[in-house]
């Protein structure tokens, strides 16, 4: 089966180019972005620039709207994008931490704005970039607005998956509770299946491509079995020898990565996973480094025997499958209506459940045929003489004035009205 593994590159190091050329599915570059130039066509290349002076949480807590935060982030990184035009996919904030629906809703809208702004300069996004075991599964509905926009902007979902002291720990029957069994899912590695099965697939988003942009063994990930000493693959040799009768730590780690690869191959929506890491800045990164080791040699041989399929963004219903190089830029207005009509769009907030959508439809459909959705861009776009937006609980979009200013700036001419409701029933009454 074609491999779905590839390198996570921090710095120049032995074997990186050889591994990518051998048949890697994916390659992520953090600092050595210039090395991405030589990646063969068909390898998904992802870039990330470290943003050390602020993170997503600081942006939100400072009072920035999602649009303002996205503008700041892209503005600060734009020079890097321009210097590396060979990299088309870029990560945003690394491993943001959110604790409730309001915070996650803000981040979802940040990612929507980032996708839109990046598209304006011809680039695409890797979304989320959440750490191992996060966010809480209950928070995923609040992030769905970003994933709904992902298809439009050809974005990819990014997650990190580590475990310790084995890649398969916390999957299936490998649990702290000997009677527990997670089947073919996991709480750290293979956790992505819980996310897709519980949230994305039921909401029609199961075909959003997924990239595991960091994977491996990490001593910071828990819980671990009581006998585990913790550590990266370089520190676990003695434990594996005693516990599993595996004296060759490089070979055992390689086989654990192959196990993970074979699991990824079962899910068509998974593009690939990057092994952390190739090249380092010294401690603690050098403890993870596989460059120049027997692990690297085995991975190269494995990729040569099982070369990856070329990455191609999936074709969705109603879309023509074209390469970026074949896109023709159309001058002048696009999407003109066949004939003029009046449109009223009931704009639900990012965290609205299906109950809110049903209430809006039931209250307005028979008499008015209002459009119901939760995309501010969908609500405003169109060369129509009469466009009205009824914004439900606009404070969920970082404030009524912020949402009103959004339409004024990007979709002038929209007639805007705000409605607040504490429940779907109250919304139905107000819309009636």
C-alpha positions in Angstrom: 0.0 0.0 0.0 1.2 3.5 -0.7 2.8 5.1 2.3 1.2 8.2 4.0 4.3 9.1 6.0 6.8 11.9 5.5 9.2 14.1 7.4 8.7 17.0 9.7 11.7 19.2 9.1 13.1 21.7 11.6 16.6 22.2 10.2 18.9 20.9 7.4 20.0 17.3 8.2 21.1 14.1 6.5 18.6 12.0 4.5 15.8 14.6 4.3 15.9 15.0 0.5 16.5 11.3 0.0 13.4 10.5 2.1 11.2 13.0 0.2 12.4 11.8 -3.2 12.0 8.2 -2.2 8.2 8.5 -2.2 7.0 10.5 0.8 3.3 11.5 0.9 3.8 14.8 2.8 6.6 17.1 4.1 6.4 19.9 6.6 9.0 22.6 6.9 9.3 24.9 9.8 12.6 26.8 9.3 14.3 25.2 6.3 11.6 26.4 3.9 14.0 26.7 1.1 14.6 23.0 1.1 10.9 22.6 0.0 11.8 23.8 -3.5 13.1 20.3 -4.4 10.1 18.4 -3.2 8.6 16.4 -6.2 5.3 17.3 -7.6 2.6 15.4 -5.8 4.1 15.7 -2.3 1.9 17.8 -0.1 4.3 20.5 1.2 3.3 22.5 4.3 5.0 25.5 5.8 4.9 27.0 9.2 6.7 30.1 10.6 7.2 30.3 14.3 5.3 33.3 15.7 7.0 33.9 19.1 5.5 37.2 20.2 1.9 36.2 20.5 -0.5 33.2 20.1 -4.1 32.8 19.2 -5.2 33.0 22.9 -3.4 36.3 23.4 -5.0 37.7 20.3 -8.5 36.8 21.5 -7.9 37.9 25.1 -6.6 41.3 23.8 -10.1 41.9 22.3 -9.2 41.5 18.6 -12.0 40.3 16.4 -11.3 37.2 14.3 -10.8 39.4 11.2 -8.4 41.7 13.1 -6.4 38.7 14.4 -6.2 37.1 11.0 -5.0 40.4 9.4 -2.3 40.8 12.1 -1.1 37.2 11.8 -0.9 37.2 8.0 0.6 40.7 8.0 3.4 39.5 10.3 4.0 36.4 8.2 3.5 37.7 4.7 7.2 38.3 4.0 7.9 34.6 4.7 5.2 33.6 2.3 6.6 35.9 -0.4 10.1 34.5 0.0 8.9 30.9 -0.4 6.4 30.9 -3.3 7.0 27.2 -3.7 5.0 26.5 -0.5 1.3 26.8 -1.1 -0.1 25.4 2.2 0.6 27.2 5.5 -0.3 26.5 9.1 -1.7 29.2 11.4 -1.3 29.2 15.1 0.4 26.1 16.6 -1.5 24.1 19.1 -4.0 26.7 20.3 -5.9 25.8 23.5 -9.6 26.5 23.9 -11.8 25.7 26.8 -15.4 26.5 25.8 -17.7 27.0 22.8 -17.3 30.8 22.7 -13.5 30.5 22.4 -13.7 27.8 19.8 -16.3 29.8 17.9 -13.9 32.7 17.8 -11.1 30.5 16.5 -13.3 29.0 13.9 -14.1 32.5 12.5 -10.4 33.4 12.7 -9.6 30.4 10.5 -12.4 31.5 8.1 -10.9 34.9 7.8 -7.4 33.5 7.5 -8.6 31.3 4.6 -10.2 34.2 2.8 -7.2 36.5 3.2 -4.7 33.8 2.2 -6.8 33.0 -0.9 -6.5 36.7 -1.9 -2.7 36.2 -2.2 -3.0 32.8 -3.8 -2.3 30.6 -0.8 -4.1 27.9 1.1 -4.4 26.9 4.8 -3.9 24.0 7.1 -6.6 24.6 9.8 -6.8 23.9 13.5 -3.3 22.5 14.2 -4.5 21.2 17.5 -2.2 19.4 20.0 -2.5 15.7 20.8 -5.7 14.8 22.6 -7.2 18.2 22.0 -9.6 19.9 21.7 -12.2 18.2 23.9 -14.5 16.3 21.6 -17.5 18.3 22.8 -15.9 21.5 21.3 -15.8 20.3 17.7 -19.3 21.5 16.8 -18.1 25.1 17.4 -15.3 24.6 14.9 -17.5 23.3 12.1 -18.0 26.7 10.5 -14.3 26.7 9.6 -14.5 23.2 8.2 -17.6 24.1 6.1 -15.6 27.0 4.5 -12.6 24.6 4.0 -14.1 23.1 0.8 -14.5 26.5 -0.8 -10.8 27.5 0.0 -9.4 24.0 -0.5 -8.1 23.9 3.0 -6.8 20.9 5.0 -7.5 20.0 8.7 -4.3 19.7 10.7 -3.9 17.6 13.9 -1.0 16.4 16.0 -0.9 12.8 17.2 1.7 11.5 19.6 1.8 8.7 22.2 4.1 7.0 24.6 5.7 4.5 25.2 4.3 2.9 22.0 2.6 4.4 19.0 -0.4 2.2 19.6 -0.8 3.0 23.3 -4.3 4.3 24.2 -5.7 2.7 21.0 -7.9 -0.4 20.9 -7.3 -2.5 24.0 -4.1 -0.8 25.0 -5.7 1.2 27.8 -5.0 2.0 31.4 -8.2 0.1 32.2 -7.5 -3.5 31.1 -11.2 -4.0 30.4 -11.5 -1.0 28.1 -11.5 -1.3 24.4 -11.6 1.6 21.9 -11.8 -0.6 18.9 -9.9 0.9 15.9 -9.9 4.3 17.6 -7.6 5.9 20.2 -7.3 8.8 22.6 -4.0 10.1 21.4 -3.0 8.3 18.1 -6.0 7.4 16.0 -8.0 10.0 17.9 -8.8 11.6 14.6 -11.3 8.8 13.9 -13.4 9.9 16.8 -13.4 13.5 15.5 -14.5 12.4 12.0 -17.0 9.8 13.0 -18.6 11.9 15.8 -18.6 15.3 14.2 -17.3 15.7 10.6 -19.0 12.7 8.8 -22.5 13.3 10.4 -22.3 16.9 9.2 -21.3 16.1 5.7 -17.7 17.1 6.2 -16.1 13.6 6.2 -14.2 14.3 3.0 -12.2 17.2 4.3 -8.6 16.2 3.9 -6.6 15.6 7.1 -2.9 16.0 7.6 -1.3 14.8 10.9 1.4 17.5 10.9 3.3 16.0 13.9 3.5 12.4 15.1 5.8 10.2 17.0 6.6 9.3 20.6 6.5 12.1 23.1 7.1 11.7 26.9 4.8 14.6 27.7 1.8 12.7 26.4 -0.2 10.7 29.0 -1.5 8.8 30.7 1.2 6.2 30.4 1.4 2.7 31.9 2.9 2.6 35.4 6.0 0.8 34.2 6.8 3.3 31.5 9.9 5.4 32.0 8.7 8.0 29.5 11.0 9.4 26.9 11.3 9.6 23.1 12.3 6.6 21.0 16.0 7.3 21.8 15.4 6.9 25.5 13.0 3.9 25.4 15.5 1.2 24.2 16.1 -0.4 27.6 12.4 -0.4 28.5 11.5 -2.0 25.1 14.3 -4.6 25.5 13.1 -5.6 29.0 9.3 -5.3 28.4 8.9 -6.5 24.8 12.2 -8.3 24.1 13.0 -5.8 21.4 16.7 -5.0 21.7 16.9 -2.9 18.5 15.2 0.4 19.4 15.6 1.9 15.9 13.9 -1.1 14.2 11.2 -1.3 16.9 10.4 2.4 16.5 10.4 2.0 12.7 7.9 -0.8 13.0 5.7 1.2 15.2 5.6 4.0 12.6 4.7 1.4 9.9 1.9 0.2 12.2 0.6 3.8 12.3 1.0 4.2 8.6 -1.0 1.1 7.9 -3.8 2.5 10.0 -3.7 5.8 8.2 -4.0 4.0 4.9 -7.4 2.7 5.9 -8.9 6.2 5.8 -9.1 7.8 2.4 -9.5 11.3 3.9 -6.0 11.1 5.5 -3.4 12.7 3.3 -0.5 11.8 5.5 1.5 12.3 8.7 4.9 13.9 9.3 7.3 12.3 11.7 8.7 14.6 14.3 11.4 15.3 13.6 14.3 15.6 11.1 17.0 18.1 12.2 16.9 19.9 15.5 18.0 23.0 17.4 19.6 20.9 20.2 17.8 19.8 23.4 15.0 18.7 23.7 14.4 18.4 19.9 17.5 16.3 19.3 15.9 13.5 21.4 13.2 13.2 18.7 15.5 13.5 15.7 15.6 10.6 13.3 17.9 12.2 10.7 21.0 10.2 10.0 19.8 7.2 12.1 18.9 3.7 11.3 15.2 4.8 11.6 15.7 7.2 8.7 17.4 4.5 6.5 14.6 2.1 7.1 12.0 4.8 6.3 13.7 5.6 3.1 13.7 2.0 2.0 10.1 1.6 3.1 9.1 4.6 1.0 10.9 3.3 -2.0 9.0 0.1 -1.7 5.7 1.8 -1.0 5.7 5.2 -2.8 2.9 7.5 -1.9 0.1 8.5 -4.2 0.4 12.1 -5.5 -1.7 14.5 -3.4 -4.7 15.9 -5.2 -7.4 17.9 -3.4 -10.7 16.0 -3.6 -13.3 17.0 -6.0 -16.6 17.9 -4.4 -20.1 17.9 -5.9 -20.6 20.6 -8.4 -16.8 21.3 -8.7 -14.7 20.8 -11.8 -11.4 19.0 -11.0 -8.7 21.4 -12.2 -5.1 22.0 -11.3 -4.1 25.4 -9.9 -2.0 26.0 -13.0 -5.0 25.5 -15.2 -7.2 28.1 -13.5 -8.2 31.0 -15.7 -8.6 34.4 -14.0 -11.9 35.9 -15.1 -12.0 39.7 -15.3 -15.1 41.5 -14.4 -18.1 40.5 -12.2 -18.8 36.9 -11.5 -22.0 35.1 -10.3 -24.4 37.7 -11.7 -28.1 36.6 -11.0 -30.1 35.4 -13.9 -32.8 37.9 -12.8 -33.0 40.3 -9.9 -34.7 39.0 -6.7 -34.9 39.9 -3.0 -32.9 37.8 -0.5 -33.2 37.7 3.2 -30.6 35.6 4.9 -31.0 34.4 8.6 -27.4 34.4 9.8 -27.0 32.0 12.7 -24.0 32.3 15.0 -20.9 30.0 14.7 -22.0 27.7 17.6 -25.7 27.3 16.5 -26.9 23.7 16.6 -29.3 22.1 14.2 -32.2 23.0 16.5 -31.6 26.7 15.8 -31.6 26.1 12.0 -34.8 24.1 12.2 -36.5 26.9 14.2 -35.5 29.5 11.6 -36.8 27.4 8.7 -40.1 26.4 10.5 -40.7 30.1 11.3 -40.1 31.5 7.9 -40.2 28.9 5.2 -43.9 28.6 4.3 -44.5 32.4 4.1 -41.1 34.0 3.3 -38.7 31.3 2.1 -35.8 33.0 3.9 -32.3 31.6 3.4 -30.8 30.1 6.6 -27.1 29.5 7.2 -24.1 30.5 9.3 -21.7 32.0 6.7 -21.3 35.7 6.8 -19.8 35.7 3.3 -22.8 33.7 1.9 -25.1 36.1 3.6 -23.6 39.2 2.0 -22.4 38.1 -1.4 -24.3 38.6 -4.6 -25.1 41.3 -7.2 -28.6 41.8 -5.9 -30.5 45.1 -5.5 -32.0 44.0 -2.2 -29.9 41.9 0.3 -31.1 41.7 3.9 -29.3 39.9 6.7 -31.0 39.0 10.0 -28.0 38.3 12.3 -29.0 36.1 15.2 -27.1 36.7 18.4 -24.4 38.7 16.7 -22.4 39.0 19.9 -21.2 35.4 19.2 -19.3 36.9 16.2 -17.2 39.0 18.6 -19.8 41.7 18.9 -22.7 43.2 17.0 -20.7 46.3 15.8 -17.9 44.0 14.5 -20.4 42.0 12.4 -22.1 45.1 11.2 -18.7 46.6 10.2 -17.9 43.4 8.4 -20.8 43.8 6.1 -20.2 47.5 5.6 -16.6 46.8 4.6 -16.9 43.7 2.4 -20.6 43.7 1.3 -21.8 47.3 1.1 -25.5 47.7 0.5 -26.6 44.9 2.8 -29.5 45.9 5.0 -28.5 44.6 8.5 -30.8 43.7 11.4 -29.7 42.1 14.7 -32.0 39.7 16.6 -31.1 38.2 20.1 -32.7 35.0 21.3 -32.0 32.8 24.3 -33.4 29.6 22.7 -34.6 28.3 19.3 -38.2 28.7 20.4 -37.6 32.4 21.2 -35.9 32.8 17.8 -38.9 31.3 16.0 -41.3 33.7 17.7 -39.2 36.7 16.8 -38.8 35.7 13.2 -42.5 35.2 12.9 
